Amino acid sequence: MFIDFTATLVKCDCCGKYYDAVLGVELWFRSKQEATEAVKDDGWEEIDGKLYCASCYEYNEDTDEYEVKNDRNRETVIN
């Protein structure tokens, strides 16, 4: 039997890494809201409407904001 369904994956908007929650397996979520809550609980951050893994952003104490690290955009996807 084949069952069609809609799911959500989370991919870093900077380096292209998929969220895997330490398991090494891409996780699928039932909704964007569920996915956003899960990744934020695991160190990902939403900046200007995009999601970034912990390797691609840093906290700026001077501005009290999270900022995307410079020169991180690559054509090669890191997994």
C-alpha positions in Angstrom: 0.0 0.0 0.0 1.2 3.5 -0.8 0.2 6.4 1.3 0.8 10.0 0.3 1.5 12.5 3.0 2.9 16.0 3.4 5.8 16.5 5.7 8.3 19.3 6.5 12.1 19.0 6.6 14.3 21.8 8.0 17.4 22.9 6.1 19.9 25.6 7.2 19.5 28.6 4.9 23.2 29.2 5.1 25.1 26.0 4.8 22.4 23.6 3.6 22.6 21.2 6.5 19.4 19.3 7.2 18.2 19.1 10.8 18.9 15.6 12.2 18.6 16.0 16.0 21.8 14.0 16.7 20.5 10.8 15.1 22.2 11.3 11.8 18.8 10.9 10.0 16.8 13.7 8.5 13.7 14.3 10.6 10.3 14.9 9.1 7.7 17.0 10.9 3.9 17.2 10.4 3.9 21.0 10.2 6.1 24.0 9.9 5.2 25.1 13.4 6.2 21.7 14.9 9.5 21.8 12.9 10.3 25.3 14.0 9.7 24.5 17.7 11.9 21.4 17.5 14.9 23.0 15.9 14.8 26.1 18.1 14.9 23.8 21.1 18.0 22.2 19.6 20.0 25.4 19.0 18.8 26.6 15.6 17.8 30.2 15.3 15.3 32.1 13.0 16.8 35.3 11.7 14.9 37.5 9.3 12.5 34.7 8.5 15.2 32.1 7.7 16.5 29.2 9.8 20.2 28.7 10.7 22.0 25.9 12.4 24.2 26.7 15.4 27.3 26.7 13.2 26.0 29.5 11.0 25.0 32.3 13.4 26.4 34.0 16.5 25.2 36.3 19.2 26.4 39.9 19.0 26.6 41.3 22.5 26.9 44.9 21.3 23.6 44.8 19.4 21.9 42.1 21.6 20.9 40.2 18.4 21.7 37.0 16.6 23.6 37.5 13.4 24.4 35.2 10.5 28.2 34.5 10.3 29.8 36.1 7.2 31.1 34.1 4.2 29.2 30.9 5.2 27.1 30.6 2.0 28.4 27.8 -0.1 27.3 25.8 -3.1 28.5 22.6 -1.4 25.9 21.2 1.0 27.2 20.0 4.4 25.5 17.0 5.8 
